[in-house]
Amino acid sequence: MKGIVRTVAQLDSAAPVLVQQLACTEPDCPPVETVIAILGPPRRTWKFPKPTIDVAVAELRAALVAYPDGDHHDHRDHRD
């Protein structure tokens, strides 16, 4: 997944990219979300309301292309 992020965002192979699957305990939040971040500069973040294994390559590419500066949308109401 990090390689896809680096390729689509045209980053150097050493650019810091973070992929984390996090549990969410806030109201109306999916039980697990995947956070993908380019640690910058500038720092950019995309969130997917599902486990990392369920984030499709096409979905990741589409998010990076549609929101190159990071995804600032709240996905809590868009459960799959």
Distance bins in CASP14 RR format, pairs under 12 A and 6 or more apart:
PFRMAT RR
TARGET T0000
AUTHOR 0000-0000-0000
RMODE 2
METHOD distances of the structure
MODEL  1
1 7 0 0 0 0 0 1 0 0 0 0 0
1 8 0 0 0 0 0 1 0 0 0 0 0
1 17 0 0 0 0 1 0 0 0 0 0 0
1 18 0 0 0 0 0 1 0 0 0 0 0
1 19 1 0 1 0 0 0 0 0 0 0 0
1 20 0 0 0 0 0 1 0 0 0 0 0
1 21 0 0 0 0 0 1 0 0 0 0 0
1 34 0 0 0 0 1 0 0 0 0 0 0
1 35 0 0 0 0 0 1 0 0 0 0 0
1 36 1 0 0 1 0 0 0 0 0 0 0
1 37 0 0 0 0 0 1 0 0 0 0 0
1 46 0 0 0 0 0 1 0 0 0 0 0
1 48 0 0 0 0 0 1 0 0 0 0 0
1 52 1 0 0 1 0 0 0 0 0 0 0
1 53 0 0 0 0 0 1 0 0 0 0 0
1 54 0 0 0 0 0 1 0 0 0 0 0
1 55 1 0 0 1 0 0 0 0 0 0 0
1 56 0 0 0 0 0 1 0 0 0 0 0
1 57 0 0 0 0 1 0 0 0 0 0 0
1 59 0 0 0 0 0 1 0 0 0 0 0
1 60 1 0 0 1 0 0 0 0 0 0 0
1 61 0 0 0 0 0 1 0 0 0 0 0
1 63 0 0 0 0 0 1 0 0 0 0 0
1 64 0 0 0 0 0 1 0 0 0 0 0
2 8 0 0 0 0 0 1 0 0 0 0 0
2 9 0 0 0 0 0 1 0 0 0 0 0
2 11 0 0 0 0 1 0 0 0 0 0 0
2 13 0 0 0 0 1 0 0 0 0 0 0
2 14 0 0 0 0 0 1 0 0 0 0 0
2 15 0 0 0 0 1 0 0 0 0 0 0
2 16 0 0 0 0 1 0 0 0 0 0 0
2 17 1 0 1 0 0 0 0 0 0 0 0
2 18 0 0 0 0 1 0 0 0 0 0 0
2 19 1 0 0 1 0 0 0 0 0 0 0
2 20 0 0 0 0 0 1 0 0 0 0 0
2 36 0 0 0 0 1 0 0 0 0 0 0
2 37 0 0 0 0 0 1 0 0 0 0 0
2 38 0 0 0 0 1 0 0 0 0 0 0
2 39 0 0 0 0 0 1 0 0 0 0 0
2 52 0 0 0 0 0 1 0 0 0 0 0
2 60 0 0 0 0 0 1 0 0 0 0 0
3 9 0 0 0 0 1 0 0 0 0 0 0
3 10 0 0 0 0 0 1 0 0 0 0 0
3 11 0 0 0 0 1 0 0 0 0 0 0
3 12 0 0 0 0 0 1 0 0 0 0 0
3 13 0 0 0 0 1 0 0 0 0 0 0
3 14 0 0 0 0 0 1 0 0 0 0 0
3 15 0 0 0 0 1 0 0 0 0 0 0
3 17 1 0 0 1 0 0 0 0 0 0 0
3 19 0 0 0 0 1 0 0 0 0 0 0
3 36 0 0 0 0 0 1 0 0 0 0 0
3 38 0 0 0 0 0 1 0 0 0 0 0
3 57 0 0 0 0 0 1 0 0 0 0 0
3 60 0 0 0 0 0 1 0 0 0 0 0
3 61 0 0 0 0 0 1 0 0 0 0 0
3 64 0 0 0 0 0 1 0 0 0 0 0
4 11 0 0 0 0 0 1 0 0 0 0 0
4 17 0 0 0 0 1 0 0 0 0 0 0
4 19 0 0 0 0 1 0 0 0 0 0 0
4 36 0 0 0 0 1 0 0 0 0 0 0
4 38 0 0 0 0 0 1 0 0 0 0 0
4 46 0 0 0 0 0 1 0 0 0 0 0
4 55 0 0 0 0 0 1 0 0 0 0 0
4 56 0 0 0 0 0 1 0 0 0 0 0
4 57 1 0 0 1 0 0 0 0 0 0 0
4 58 0 0 0 0 0 1 0 0 0 0 0
4 59 0 0 0 0 0 1 0 0 0 0 0
4 60 1 0 1 0 0 0 0 0 0 0 0
4 61 1 0 0 1 0 0 0 0 0 0 0
4 62 0 0 0 0 0 1 0 0 0 0 0
4 63 0 0 0 0 0 1 0 0 0 0 0
4 64 0 0 0 0 1 0 0 0 0 0 0
4 65 0 0 0 0 0 1 0 0 0 0 0
5 11 1 0 0 1 0 0 0 0 0 0 0
5 12 0 0 0 0 0 1 0 0 0 0 0
5 13 0 0 0 0 0 1 0 0 0 0 0
5 15 0 0 0 0 1 0 0 0 0 0 0
5 16 0 0 0 0 0 1 0 0 0 0 0
5 17 1 0 1 0 0 0 0 0 0 0 0
5 18 0 0 0 0 1 0 0 0 0 0 0
5 19 1 0 0 1 0 0 0 0 0 0 0
5 34 0 0 0 0 0 1 0 0 0 0 0
5 35 0 0 0 0 0 1 0 0 0 0 0
5 36 1 0 0 1 0 0 0 0 0 0 0
5 37 0 0 0 0 1 0 0 0 0 0 0
5 38 1 0 0 1 0 0 0 0 0 0 0
5 39 0 0 0 0 0 1 0 0 0 0 0
5 40 0 0 0 0 0 1 0 0 0 0 0
5 44 0 0 0 0 1 0 0 0 0 0 0
5 45 0 0 0 0 0 1 0 0 0 0 0
5 46 0 0 0 0 1 0 0 0 0 0 0
5 55 0 0 0 0 0 1 0 0 0 0 0
5 57 0 0 0 0 0 1 0 0 0 0 0
5 60 1 0 0 1 0 0 0 0 0 0 0
5 61 0 0 0 0 1 0 0 0 0 0 0
5 63 0 0 0 0 1 0 0 0 0 0 0
5 64 1 0 0 1 0 0 0 0 0 0 0
5 65 0 0 0 0 0 1 0 0 0 0 0
5 68 0 0 0 0 0 1 0 0 0 0 0
5 70 0 0 0 0 0 1 0 0 0 0 0
6 12 1 0 0 1 0 0 0 0 0 0 0
6 13 1 0 0 1 0 0 0 0 0 0 0
6 14 0 0 0 0 1 0 0 0 0 0 0
6 15 1 0 1 0 0 0 0 0 0 0 0
6 16 0 0 0 0 0 1 0 0 0 0 0
6 17 1 0 0 1 0 0 0 0 0 0 0
6 18 0 0 0 0 0 1 0 0 0 0 0
6 19 0 0 0 0 0 1 0 0 0 0 0
6 36 0 0 0 0 0 1 0 0 0 0 0
6 38 0 0 0 0 1 0 0 0 0 0 0
6 39 0 0 0 0 0 1 0 0 0 0 0
6 60 0 0 0 0 0 1 0 0 0 0 0
6 64 0 0 0 0 0 1 0 0 0 0 0
7 13 0 0 0 0 1 0 0 0 0 0 0
7 15 0 0 0 0 0 1 0 0 0 0 0
7 17 0 0 0 0 0 1 0 0 0 0 0
7 57 0 0 0 0 0 1 0 0 0 0 0
7 60 0 0 0 0 0 1 0 0 0 0 0
7 61 0 0 0 0 1 0 0 0 0 0 0
7 64 0 0 0 0 1 0 0 0 0 0 0
7 65 0 0 0 0 0 1 0 0 0 0 0
8 15 0 0 0 0 0 1 0 0 0 0 0
8 17 0 0 0 0 0 1 0 0 0 0 0
8 36 0 0 0 0 0 1 0 0 0 0 0
8 38 0 0 0 0 0 1 0 0 0 0 0
8 44 0 0 0 0 0 1 0 0 0 0 0
8 46 0 0 0 0 0 1 0 0 0 0 0
8 57 0 0 0 0 1 0 0 0 0 0 0
8 58 0 0 0 0 0 1 0 0 0 0 0
8 59 0 0 0 0 0 1 0 0 0 0 0
8 60 1 0 0 1 0 0 0 0 0 0 0
8 61 1 0 1 0 0 0 0 0 0 0 0
8 62 0 0 0 0 1 0 0 0 0 0 0
8 63 0 0 0 0 1 0 0 0 0 0 0
8 64 1 0 1 0 0 0 0 0 0 0 0
8 65 1 0 0 1 0 0 0 0 0 0 0
8 66 0 0 0 0 0 1 0 0 0 0 0
8 67 0 0 0 0 0 1 0 0 0 0 0
8 68 0 0 0 0 1 0 0 0 0 0 0
9 15 1 0 0 1 0 0 0 0 0 0 0
9 16 0 0 0 0 0 1 0 0 0 0 0
9 17 0 0 0 0 1 0 0 0 0 0 0
9 36 0 0 0 0 0 1 0 0 0 0 0
9 37 0 0 0 0 0 1 0 0 0 0 0
9 38 1 0 0 1 0 0 0 0 0 0 0
9 39 0 0 0 0 0 1 0 0 0 0 0
9 40 0 0 0 0 0 1 0 0 0 0 0
9 42 0 0 0 0 0 1 0 0 0 0 0
9 44 1 0 0 1 0 0 0 0 0 0 0
9 46 0 0 0 0 0 1 0 0 0 0 0
9 60 0 0 0 0 0 1 0 0 0 0 0
9 61 0 0 0 0 0 1 0 0 0 0 0
9 63 0 0 0 0 0 1 0 0 0 0 0
9 64 1 0 0 1 0 0 0 0 0 0 0
9 65 0 0 0 0 1 0 0 0 0 0 0
9 67 0 0 0 0 0 1 0 0 0 0 0
9 68 1 0 0 1 0 0 0 0 0 0 0
9 69 0 0 0 0 0 1 0 0 0 0 0
9 70 0 0 0 0 1 0 0 0 0 0 0
10 38 0 0 0 0 0 1 0 0 0 0 0
10 64 0 0 0 0 0 1 0 0 0 0 0
10 65 0 0 0 0 0 1 0 0 0 0 0
10 68 0 0 0 0 1 0 0 0 0 0 0
11 17 1 0 0 1 0 0 0 0 0 0 0
11 38 1 0 0 1 0 0 0 0 0 0 0
11 39 0 0 0 0 0 1 0 0 0 0 0
11 40 0 0 0 0 1 0 0 0 0 0 0
11 41 0 0 0 0 0 1 0 0 0 0 0
11 42 0 0 0 0 0 1 0 0 0 0 0
11 44 0 0 0 0 0 1 0 0 0 0 0
11 64 0 0 0 0 0 1 0 0 0 0 0
11 68 0 0 0 0 0 1 0 0 0 0 0
12 38 0 0 0 0 0 1 0 0 0 0 0
12 40 0 0 0 0 0 1 0 0 0 0 0
14 39 0 0 0 0 0 1 0 0 0 0 0
14 40 0 0 0 0 0 1 0 0 0 0 0
15 37 0 0 0 0 0 1 0 0 0 0 0
15 38 1 0 0 1 0 0 0 0 0 0 0
15 39 1 0 0 1 0 0 0 0 0 0 0
15 40 1 0 0 1 0 0 0 0 0 0 0
15 41 0 0 0 0 0 1 0 0 0 0 0
15 42 0 0 0 0 0 1 0 0 0 0 0
15 43 0 0 0 0 0 1 0 0 0 0 0
15 44 0 0 0 0 0 1 0 0 0 0 0
16 36 0 0 0 0 0 1 0 0 0 0 0
16 37 0 0 0 0 1 0 0 0 0 0 0
16 38 1 0 0 1 0 0 0 0 0 0 0
16 39 1 1 0 0 0 0 0 0 0 0 0
16 40 1 0 0 1 0 0 0 0 0 0 0
16 41 0 0 0 0 0 1 0 0 0 0 0
16 43 0 0 0 0 1 0 0 0 0 0 0
16 44 0 0 0 0 0 1 0 0 0 0 0
17 35 0 0 0 0 0 1 0 0 0 0 0
17 36 1 0 0 1 0 0 0 0 0 0 0
17 37 1 0 0 1 0 0 0 0 0 0 0
17 38 1 0 1 0 0 0 0 0 0 0 0
17 39 1 0 0 1 0 0 0 0 0 0 0
17 40 0 0 0 0 1 0 0 0 0 0 0
17 43 0 0 0 0 0 1 0 0 0 0 0
17 44 0 0 0 0 1 0 0 0 0 0 0
17 45 0 0 0 0 0 1 0 0 0 0 0
17 46 0 0 0 0 0 1 0 0 0 0 0
17 60 0 0 0 0 0 1 0 0 0 0 0
17 64 0 0 0 0 0 1 0 0 0 0 0
18 34 0 0 0 0 0 1 0 0 0 0 0
18 35 1 0 0 1 0 0 0 0 0 0 0
18 36 1 0 0 1 0 0 0 0 0 0 0
18 37 1 0 1 0 0 0 0 0 0 0 0
18 38 0 0 0 0 1 0 0 0 0 0 0
18 39 1 0 0 1 0 0 0 0 0 0 0
18 40 0 0 0 0 0 1 0 0 0 0 0
18 43 0 0 0 0 1 0 0 0 0 0 0
18 44 0 0 0 0 0 1 0 0 0 0 0
18 45 0 0 0 0 1 0 0 0 0 0 0
18 46 0 0 0 0 0 1 0 0 0 0 0
18 52 0 0 0 0 0 1 0 0 0 0 0
19 33 0 0 0 0 0 1 0 0 0 0 0
19 34 1 0 0 1 0 0 0 0 0 0 0
19 35 1 0 0 1 0 0 0 0 0 0 0
19 36 1 0 1 0 0 0 0 0 0 0 0
19 37 0 0 0 0 1 0 0 0 0 0 0
19 38 0 0 0 0 0 1 0 0 0 0 0
19 39 0 0 0 0 0 1 0 0 0 0 0
19 45 0 0 0 0 0 1 0 0 0 0 0
19 46 0 0 0 0 0 1 0 0 0 0 0
19 47 0 0 0 0 0 1 0 0 0 0 0
19 48 0 0 0 0 0 1 0 0 0 0 0
19 51 0 0 0 0 0 1 0 0 0 0 0
19 52 1 0 0 1 0 0 0 0 0 0 0
19 53 0 0 0 0 0 1 0 0 0 0 0
19 55 0 0 0 0 1 0 0 0 0 0 0
19 60 0 0 0 0 1 0 0 0 0 0 0
20 32 0 0 0 0 0 1 0 0 0 0 0
20 33 0 0 0 0 1 0 0 0 0 0 0
20 34 1 0 0 1 0 0 0 0 0 0 0
20 35 1 0 1 0 0 0 0 0 0 0 0
20 36 1 0 0 1 0 0 0 0 0 0 0
20 37 1 0 0 1 0 0 0 0 0 0 0
20 39 0 0 0 0 0 1 0 0 0 0 0
20 45 0 0 0 0 0 1 0 0 0 0 0
20 46 0 0 0 0 0 1 0 0 0 0 0
20 47 0 0 0 0 0 1 0 0 0 0 0
20 48 0 0 0 0 0 1 0 0 0 0 0
20 51 0 0 0 0 0 1 0 0 0 0 0
20 52 0 0 0 0 1 0 0 0 0 0 0
20 55 0 0 0 0 0 1 0 0 0 0 0
21 30 0 0 0 0 0 1 0 0 0 0 0
21 31 0 0 0 0 0 1 0 0 0 0 0
21 32 1 0 0 1 0 0 0 0 0 0 0
21 33 1 0 0 1 0 0 0 0 0 0 0
21 34 1 0 1 0 0 0 0 0 0 0 0
21 35 1 0 0 1 0 0 0 0 0 0 0
21 36 0 0 0 0 0 1 0 0 0 0 0
21 47 0 0 0 0 0 1 0 0 0 0 0
21 48 0 0 0 0 1 0 0 0 0 0 0
21 49 0 0 0 0 0 1 0 0 0 0 0
21 50 0 0 0 0 1 0 0 0 0 0 0
21 51 1 0 1 0 0 0 0 0 0 0 0
21 52 1 0 1 0 0 0 0 0 0 0 0
21 53 0 0 0 0 1 0 0 0 0 0 0
21 54 0 0 0 0 1 0 0 0 0 0 0
21 55 0 0 0 0 1 0 0 0 0 0 0
22 29 0 0 0 0 1 0 0 0 0 0 0
22 30 0 0 0 0 0 1 0 0 0 0 0
22 31 0 0 0 0 0 1 0 0 0 0 0
22 32 1 0 0 1 0 0 0 0 0 0 0
22 33 1 0 1 0 0 0 0 0 0 0 0
22 34 1 0 0 1 0 0 0 0 0 0 0
22 35 1 0 1 0 0 0 0 0 0 0 0
22 36 0 0 0 0 0 1 0 0 0 0 0
22 37 0 0 0 0 0 1 0 0 0 0 0
22 45 0 0 0 0 0 1 0 0 0 0 0
22 47 0 0 0 0 1 0 0 0 0 0 0
22 48 0 0 0 0 0 1 0 0 0 0 0
22 49 0 0 0 0 0 1 0 0 0 0 0
22 50 0 0 0 0 0 1 0 0 0 0 0
22 51 0 0 0 0 0 1 0 0 0 0 0
22 52 0 0 0 0 1 0 0 0 0 0 0
23 29 0 0 0 0 1 0 0 0 0 0 0
23 30 0 0 0 0 1 0 0 0 0 0 0
23 31 1 0 0 1 0 0 0 0 0 0 0
23 32 1 0 1 0 0 0 0 0 0 0 0
23 33 0 0 0 0 1 0 0 0 0 0 0
23 34 0 0 0 0 0 1 0 0 0 0 0
23 35 0 0 0 0 0 1 0 0 0 0 0
23 51 0 0 0 0 0 1 0 0 0 0 0
24 30 1 0 0 1 0 0 0 0 0 0 0
24 31 1 0 0 1 0 0 0 0 0 0 0
24 32 1 0 0 1 0 0 0 0 0 0 0
24 33 1 0 1 0 0 0 0 0 0 0 0
24 34 0 0 0 0 0 1 0 0 0 0 0
24 35 0 0 0 0 0 1 0 0 0 0 0
24 47 0 0 0 0 1 0 0 0 0 0 0
24 48 0 0 0 0 0 1 0 0 0 0 0
24 49 0 0 0 0 1 0 0 0 0 0 0
24 50 0 0 0 0 0 1 0 0 0 0 0
24 51 0 0 0 0 0 1 0 0 0 0 0
24 74 0 0 0 0 0 1 0 0 0 0 0
24 75 0 0 0 0 0 1 0 0 0 0 0
24 76 0 0 0 0 1 0 0 0 0 0 0
24 79 0 0 0 0 0 1 0 0 0 0 0
25 31 0 0 0 0 1 0 0 0 0 0 0
25 32 0 0 0 0 0 1 0 0 0 0 0
25 33 0 0 0 0 0 1 0 0 0 0 0
26 33 0 0 0 0 0 1 0 0 0 0 0
26 74 0 0 0 0 0 1 0 0 0 0 0
26 76 1 0 0 1 0 0 0 0 0 0 0
27 76 0 0 0 0 1 0 0 0 0 0 0
27 77 0 0 0 0 0 1 0 0 0 0 0
28 49 0 0 0 0 0 1 0 0 0 0 0
28 74 0 0 0 0 1 0 0 0 0 0 0
28 75 0 0 0 0 0 1 0 0 0 0 0
28 76 1 0 1 0 0 0 0 0 0 0 0
28 77 1 0 0 1 0 0 0 0 0 0 0
28 78 0 0 0 0 0 1 0 0 0 0 0
28 79 0 0 0 0 1 0 0 0 0 0 0
29 47 0 0 0 0 0 1 0 0 0 0 0
29 49 0 0 0 0 1 0 0 0 0 0 0
29 74 0 0 0 0 1 0 0 0 0 0 0
29 75 0 0 0 0 1 0 0 0 0 0 0
29 76 1 0 1 0 0 0 0 0 0 0 0
29 77 0 0 0 0 1 0 0 0 0 0 0
29 78 0 0 0 0 0 1 0 0 0 0 0
29 79 0 0 0 0 1 0 0 0 0 0 0
30 47 0 0 0 0 1 0 0 0 0 0 0
30 48 0 0 0 0 1 0 0 0 0 0 0
30 49 1 0 1 0 0 0 0 0 0 0 0
30 50 1 0 0 1 0 0 0 0 0 0 0
30 51 0 0 0 0 1 0 0 0 0 0 0
30 54 0 0 0 0 0 1 0 0 0 0 0
30 74 0 0 0 0 0 1 0 0 0 0 0
30 75 1 0 0 1 0 0 0 0 0 0 0
30 76 1 0 0 1 0 0 0 0 0 0 0
30 77 0 0 0 0 1 0 0 0 0 0 0
30 78 0 0 0 0 1 0 0 0 0 0 0
30 79 1 0 1 0 0 0 0 0 0 0 0
30 80 0 0 0 0 1 0 0 0 0 0 0
31 49 0 0 0 0 1 0 0 0 0 0 0
31 50 0 0 0 0 1 0 0 0 0 0 0
31 51 0 0 0 0 1 0 0 0 0 0 0
31 76 0 0 0 0 0 1 0 0 0 0 0
31 79 0 0 0 0 1 0 0 0 0 0 0
32 47 0 0 0 0 0 1 0 0 0 0 0
32 48 0 0 0 0 1 0 0 0 0 0 0
32 49 0 0 0 0 1 0 0 0 0 0 0
32 50 1 0 0 1 0 0 0 0 0 0 0
32 51 1 0 1 0 0 0 0 0 0 0 0
32 52 0 0 0 0 1 0 0 0 0 0 0
32 53 0 0 0 0 0 1 0 0 0 0 0
32 54 0 0 0 0 1 0 0 0 0 0 0
32 55 0 0 0 0 0 1 0 0 0 0 0
32 79 0 0 0 0 0 1 0 0 0 0 0
32 80 0 0 0 0 0 1 0 0 0 0 0
33 45 0 0 0 0 0 1 0 0 0 0 0
33 46 0 0 0 0 0 1 0 0 0 0 0
33 47 1 0 1 0 0 0 0 0 0 0 0
33 48 1 0 0 1 0 0 0 0 0 0 0
33 49 1 0 1 0 0 0 0 0 0 0 0
33 50 1 0 0 1 0 0 0 0 0 0 0
33 51 0 0 0 0 1 0 0 0 0 0 0
33 52 0 0 0 0 1 0 0 0 0 0 0
33 54 0 0 0 0 0 1 0 0 0 0 0
33 55 0 0 0 0 1 0 0 0 0 0 0
33 71 0 0 0 0 0 1 0 0 0 0 0
33 74 0 0 0 0 0 1 0 0 0 0 0
33 75 1 0 0 1 0 0 0 0 0 0 0
33 76 0 0 0 0 1 0 0 0 0 0 0
33 78 0 0 0 0 0 1 0 0 0 0 0
33 79 0 0 0 0 0 1 0 0 0 0 0
33 80 0 0 0 0 0 1 0 0 0 0 0
34 45 0 0 0 0 0 1 0 0 0 0 0
34 46 0 0 0 0 1 0 0 0 0 0 0
34 47 1 0 0 1 0 0 0 0 0 0 0
34 48 1 0 1 0 0 0 0 0 0 0 0
34 49 0 0 0 0 1 0 0 0 0 0 0
34 50 1 0 0 1 0 0 0 0 0 0 0
34 51 1 0 0 1 0 0 0 0 0 0 0
34 52 1 0 1 0 0 0 0 0 0 0 0
34 53 0 0 0 0 1 0 0 0 0 0 0
34 54 0 0 0 0 1 0 0 0 0 0 0
34 55 1 0 1 0 0 0 0 0 0 0 0
34 56 0 0 0 0 0 1 0 0 0 0 0
34 59 0 0 0 0 0 1 0 0 0 0 0
34 60 0 0 0 0 1 0 0 0 0 0 0
34 63 0 0 0 0 0 1 0 0 0 0 0
34 71 0 0 0 0 0 1 0 0 0 0 0
34 75 0 0 0 0 0 1 0 0 0 0 0
34 80 0 0 0 0 0 1 0 0 0 0 0
35 43 0 0 0 0 0 1 0 0 0 0 0
35 44 0 0 0 0 0 1 0 0 0 0 0
35 45 1 0 0 1 0 0 0 0 0 0 0
35 46 1 0 0 1 0 0 0 0 0 0 0
35 47 1 0 1 0 0 0 0 0 0 0 0
35 48 1 0 0 1 0 0 0 0 0 0 0
35 49 0 0 0 0 0 1 0 0 0 0 0
35 50 0 0 0 0 0 1 0 0 0 0 0
35 51 0 0 0 0 0 1 0 0 0 0 0
35 52 0 0 0 0 1 0 0 0 0 0 0
35 55 0 0 0 0 0 1 0 0 0 0 0
35 63 0 0 0 0 0 1 0 0 0 0 0
35 70 0 0 0 0 0 1 0 0 0 0 0
35 71 0 0 0 0 1 0 0 0 0 0 0
35 75 0 0 0 0 0 1 0 0 0 0 0
36 43 0 0 0 0 0 1 0 0 0 0 0
36 44 0 0 0 0 1 0 0 0 0 0 0
36 45 1 0 0 1 0 0 0 0 0 0 0
36 46 1 0 1 0 0 0 0 0 0 0 0
36 47 1 0 0 1 0 0 0 0 0 0 0
36 48 1 0 0 1 0 0 0 0 0 0 0
36 52 0 0 0 0 1 0 0 0 0 0 0
36 55 0 0 0 0 1 0 0 0 0 0 0
36 59 0 0 0 0 0 1 0 0 0 0 0
36 60 1 0 0 1 0 0 0 0 0 0 0
36 61 0 0 0 0 0 1 0 0 0 0 0
36 63 0 0 0 0 1 0 0 0 0 0 0
36 64 0 0 0 0 1 0 0 0 0 0 0
36 67 0 0 0 0 0 1 0 0 0 0 0
36 70 0 0 0 0 1 0 0 0 0 0 0
36 71 0 0 0 0 1 0 0 0 0 0 0
37 43 1 0 0 1 0 0 0 0 0 0 0
37 44 1 0 0 1 0 0 0 0 0 0 0
37 45 1 0 1 0 0 0 0 0 0 0 0
37 46 1 0 0 1 0 0 0 0 0 0 0
37 47 0 0 0 0 1 0 0 0 0 0 0
37 64 0 0 0 0 0 1 0 0 0 0 0
37 70 0 0 0 0 1 0 0 0 0 0 0
37 71 0 0 0 0 0 1 0 0 0 0 0
38 44 1 0 1 0 0 0 0 0 0 0 0
38 45 1 0 0 1 0 0 0 0 0 0 0
38 46 0 0 0 0 1 0 0 0 0 0 0
38 64 0 0 0 0 1 0 0 0 0 0 0
38 67 0 0 0 0 0 1 0 0 0 0 0
38 68 0 0 0 0 0 1 0 0 0 0 0
38 69 0 0 0 0 0 1 0 0 0 0 0
38 70 0 0 0 0 1 0 0 0 0 0 0
38 71 0 0 0 0 0 1 0 0 0 0 0
39 45 0 0 0 0 1 0 0 0 0 0 0
40 69 0 0 0 0 0 1 0 0 0 0 0
40 70 0 0 0 0 0 1 0 0 0 0 0
42 68 0 0 0 0 0 1 0 0 0 0 0
42 69 1 0 0 1 0 0 0 0 0 0 0
42 70 0 0 0 0 1 0 0 0 0 0 0
43 69 0 0 0 0 0 1 0 0 0 0 0
43 70 0 0 0 0 1 0 0 0 0 0 0
44 63 0 0 0 0 0 1 0 0 0 0 0
44 64 0 0 0 0 1 0 0 0 0 0 0
44 67 0 0 0 0 1 0 0 0 0 0 0
44 68 1 0 0 1 0 0 0 0 0 0 0
44 69 1 0 0 1 0 0 0 0 0 0 0
44 70 1 0 1 0 0 0 0 0 0 0 0
44 71 0 0 0 0 1 0 0 0 0 0 0
44 72 0 0 0 0 1 0 0 0 0 0 0
45 63 0 0 0 0 0 1 0 0 0 0 0
45 64 0 0 0 0 0 1 0 0 0 0 0
45 67 0 0 0 0 1 0 0 0 0 0 0
45 69 0 0 0 0 1 0 0 0 0 0 0
45 70 1 0 1 0 0 0 0 0 0 0 0
45 71 1 0 0 1 0 0 0 0 0 0 0
45 72 0 0 0 0 1 0 0 0 0 0 0
45 73 0 0 0 0 0 1 0 0 0 0 0
45 75 0 0 0 0 0 1 0 0 0 0 0
46 55 0 0 0 0 1 0 0 0 0 0 0
46 59 0 0 0 0 0 1 0 0 0 0 0
46 60 1 0 0 1 0 0 0 0 0 0 0
46 61 0 0 0 0 0 1 0 0 0 0 0
46 62 0 0 0 0 0 1 0 0 0 0 0
46 63 1 0 1 0 0 0 0 0 0 0 0
46 64 1 0 0 1 0 0 0 0 0 0 0
46 65 0 0 0 0 0 1 0 0 0 0 0
46 66 0 0 0 0 1 0 0 0 0 0 0
46 67 1 0 0 1 0 0 0 0 0 0 0
46 68 0 0 0 0 0 1 0 0 0 0 0
46 69 0 0 0 0 0 1 0 0 0 0 0
46 70 1 0 1 0 0 0 0 0 0 0 0
46 71 1 0 1 0 0 0 0 0 0 0 0
46 72 0 0 0 0 1 0 0 0 0 0 0
46 73 0 0 0 0 1 0 0 0 0 0 0
46 75 0 0 0 0 1 0 0 0 0 0 0
47 55 0 0 0 0 0 1 0 0 0 0 0
47 60 0 0 0 0 0 1 0 0 0 0 0
47 63 0 0 0 0 1 0 0 0 0 0 0
47 67 0 0 0 0 0 1 0 0 0 0 0
47 70 0 0 0 0 1 0 0 0 0 0 0
47 71 1 0 0 1 0 0 0 0 0 0 0
47 72 0 0 0 0 1 0 0 0 0 0 0
47 73 0 0 0 0 1 0 0 0 0 0 0
47 74 0 0 0 0 1 0 0 0 0 0 0
47 75 1 0 1 0 0 0 0 0 0 0 0
47 76 0 0 0 0 1 0 0 0 0 0 0
47 78 0 0 0 0 0 1 0 0 0 0 0
48 54 1 0 0 1 0 0 0 0 0 0 0
48 55 1 0 1 0 0 0 0 0 0 0 0
48 56 0 0 0 0 1 0 0 0 0 0 0
48 59 1 0 0 1 0 0 0 0 0 0 0
48 60 1 0 0 1 0 0 0 0 0 0 0
48 62 0 0 0 0 0 1 0 0 0 0 0
48 63 1 0 0 1 0 0 0 0 0 0 0
48 64 0 0 0 0 0 1 0 0 0 0 0
48 67 0 0 0 0 0 1 0 0 0 0 0
48 71 0 0 0 0 1 0 0 0 0 0 0
48 73 0 0 0 0 0 1 0 0 0 0 0
48 75 1 0 0 1 0 0 0 0 0 0 0
48 76 0 0 0 0 0 1 0 0 0 0 0
48 78 0 0 0 0 1 0 0 0 0 0 0
48 79 0 0 0 0 0 1 0 0 0 0 0
48 80 0 0 0 0 1 0 0 0 0 0 0
49 55 0 0 0 0 1 0 0 0 0 0 0
49 59 0 0 0 0 0 1 0 0 0 0 0
49 71 0 0 0 0 0 1 0 0 0 0 0
49 73 0 0 0 0 0 1 0 0 0 0 0
49 74 0 0 0 0 1 0 0 0 0 0 0
49 75 1 0 1 0 0 0 0 0 0 0 0
49 76 1 0 0 1 0 0 0 0 0 0 0
49 77 0 0 0 0 1 0 0 0 0 0 0
49 78 1 0 0 1 0 0 0 0 0 0 0
49 79 1 0 1 0 0 0 0 0 0 0 0
49 80 1 0 0 1 0 0 0 0 0 0 0
50 56 0 0 0 0 1 0 0 0 0 0 0
50 59 0 0 0 0 1 0 0 0 0 0 0
50 60 0 0 0 0 0 1 0 0 0 0 0
50 75 0 0 0 0 1 0 0 0 0 0 0
50 76 0 0 0 0 0 1 0 0 0 0 0
50 78 0 0 0 0 1 0 0 0 0 0 0
50 79 0 0 0 0 1 0 0 0 0 0 0
50 80 1 0 1 0 0 0 0 0 0 0 0
51 80 0 0 0 0 0 1 0 0 0 0 0
52 59 0 0 0 0 0 1 0 0 0 0 0
52 60 0 0 0 0 0 1 0 0 0 0 0
54 60 0 0 0 0 0 1 0 0 0 0 0
54 79 0 0 0 0 0 1 0 0 0 0 0
54 80 1 0 0 1 0 0 0 0 0 0 0
55 61 0 0 0 0 0 1 0 0 0 0 0
55 62 0 0 0 0 0 1 0 0 0 0 0
55 63 0 0 0 0 1 0 0 0 0 0 0
55 64 0 0 0 0 0 1 0 0 0 0 0
55 75 0 0 0 0 0 1 0 0 0 0 0
55 80 0 0 0 0 1 0 0 0 0 0 0
56 62 0 0 0 0 1 0 0 0 0 0 0
56 63 0 0 0 0 0 1 0 0 0 0 0
56 80 0 0 0 0 0 1 0 0 0 0 0
57 63 0 0 0 0 0 1 0 0 0 0 0
57 64 0 0 0 0 0 1 0 0 0 0 0
58 64 0 0 0 0 0 1 0 0 0 0 0
58 65 0 0 0 0 0 1 0 0 0 0 0
59 65 0 0 0 0 0 1 0 0 0 0 0
59 66 0 0 0 0 0 1 0 0 0 0 0
59 71 0 0 0 0 0 1 0 0 0 0 0
59 75 0 0 0 0 0 1 0 0 0 0 0
59 78 0 0 0 0 0 1 0 0 0 0 0
59 80 0 0 0 0 1 0 0 0 0 0 0
60 66 0 0 0 0 0 1 0 0 0 0 0
60 67 0 0 0 0 0 1 0 0 0 0 0
60 71 0 0 0 0 0 1 0 0 0 0 0
61 67 0 0 0 0 0 1 0 0 0 0 0
61 68 0 0 0 0 0 1 0 0 0 0 0
62 68 0 0 0 0 0 1 0 0 0 0 0
62 71 0 0 0 0 0 1 0 0 0 0 0
63 69 0 0 0 0 0 1 0 0 0 0 0
63 70 0 0 0 0 1 0 0 0 0 0 0
63 71 1 0 1 0 0 0 0 0 0 0 0
63 72 0 0 0 0 0 1 0 0 0 0 0
63 73 0 0 0 0 1 0 0 0 0 0 0
63 75 0 0 0 0 0 1 0 0 0 0 0
64 70 0 0 0 0 1 0 0 0 0 0 0
64 71 0 0 0 0 1 0 0 0 0 0 0
65 71 0 0 0 0 0 1 0 0 0 0 0
66 72 0 0 0 0 0 1 0 0 0 0 0
66 73 0 0 0 0 0 1 0 0 0 0 0
67 73 1 0 0 1 0 0 0 0 0 0 0
67 75 0 0 0 0 0 1 0 0 0 0 0
71 78 0 0 0 0 0 1 0 0 0 0 0
END
